[in-house]
């Protein structure tokens, strides 16, 4: 059957078209609505990501910040805030990793600033980044153009003005510098004078060589607010910069008068005299500061420490007078007497030093420093009995009696009194072994070392410190027994020291030397010397001890008959050590003599005798072996 053909009347066509257009319109509207919804959703999500990124940056989580901004920008690249922050982070992070990405970041920032010139914050951040990333692509003219554009439209022109004027001033172009002054003048007219504005104008006038006007700018600021400390300081520093020392002193003194509790005026005045090499003036300033009741003790101590380290490092005795004043003004501070004593020692005034140390002990009898420093002074002066008496007093009163007992043994050793030194050390070890479980402590330390992490087994700090202390004592015992010519008794002391201090080069070195010097257990001596060398070679901080170890190693090799290798190490020792000891020179003489190099050996012994003319053993060798050869 044939399908009938349907035809529409002419008047029906507009109706059909209208219906069709309506359907299409409805379908199109639906599509547009869906797209808009999607865009709105992306924009909202991007904003949330942006906020999260800023929070991540606040806590220094830069990786998270970068990732969040990347995602936010991909969702909504038209958001100015997101675009700017994304560009900023790209510029900062990629500056050295990917210069092209960093450049693109700066471009995005420029686009945002160009579209929003009134946003002062973004403009200044852009200028800051461009200044830091200055390259052939970023010229001063470009920075100037951006700042000029922003300056005209900025919502807060005062913020931009400083940066703009600074850039103009740095151009070294007279017209640009004058323009910077004009900008600062207009800003000052609106906001009134301020230290920042005046300082900027002063620098501009200095750049033009107009120091008179520069100084007038500072005076104007001061006259507007004569009681502001910053204005007084600026007057003083400007006078100092222009070489007007007397004027600078006047303003520093004015500052001290009005603000006596501000140490900056004292410090700046002192530095001013230091720079003009006026040592007398500098000391006078420090004396005034130390006598001031308005400055606290800690501030004074910091001032004195600064000049002791920086200015008078090689002549701290110059500070004797201000230290005396500080001690007098602060008789309740222990360190005032200790510091005064140290300065007195540097000045060679041991009488004053001992008096101040006595004051320190009277003020606080529990502090060890008052005893140890005093004992050291007595010992240096050859007064061992007085030194021991002070240490004994400290053992009874101070809060560190064990350390002072150890120091007492050092005093005896320093005066070649080895028997009483050994008695002190044995007494210390006996007391410690009675109250301290050494084997248990060593086991605990071993467990800590093999643990996966330090936190796995937390060592007792007191146990670790006691172990270190006992290791030192056993080492001292071995050394003292060696001096007493009791090497067989020294061996167990050294072995115990190694057990307690397995990484101490000095234990291995001293033990090795003792064995070699007495031709005992030379295989063990070699093993110990090699261990000492290994420790020092693996630690740069121990490099200064290398010559001592190399000398010991050479001596062990000599005793073992390995003469060529011994010569190699003794030569290395002599090459590194510009002032070898008599002992090292004596070893060199023995090694060279064994190799048949008699003239060289004689020269080494001769040099050793110049250092120790009373050394009978060296003189005997020199006279027996060297002189006949050299006389022939």
Secondary structure, DSSP 8 states (H G I E B T S, - for coil): ---------GGGHHHHHHHHHHHHHHHHHHHHHHHHHHHHHHHHHHHHHHHHHHHHHHTT-HHHHHHHHHHHHHH-TT-HHHHHHHHHHHHHHTTTT-HHHHHHHHHHHHHHHHH-TT-HHHHHHHHHHHHHT--TTS-HHHHHHHHHHHHHH-SSHHHHHHHHHHHHHTT--HHHHHHHHHHHHHHHHHH---HHHHHHHHHHHHHTT-HHHHHHHHHHHHHHSTT-HHHHHHHHHHHHHTT-HHHHHHHHHHHHHH-TT-HHHHHHHHHHHHHTT-HHHHHHHHHHHHH-TTS-HHHHHHHHHHHHHHTSTT-GGGGHHHHHHHHHHTTT-HHHHHHHHHHHHHTT-HHHHHHHHHHHHHH-TT-THHHHHHHHHHHHTT-HHHHHHHHHHHHHHSS-HHHHHHHHHHHHHHTT-HHHHHHHHHHHHHHHHHHS-HHHHHHHHHHHHHSSSGGGS---HHHHHHHHHHHHHHHHHHHHHHHTT-HHHHHHHHHHHHHH-TT-HHHHHHHHHHHHHTT--HHHHHHHHHHHHHHHHT-GGGGGGHHHHHHHHHHHHHHTT-HHHHHHHHHHHHHH-TT--HHHHHHHHHHHHHTT-HHHHHHHHHHHHHH-TT-HHHHHHIIIIIHHHHH-
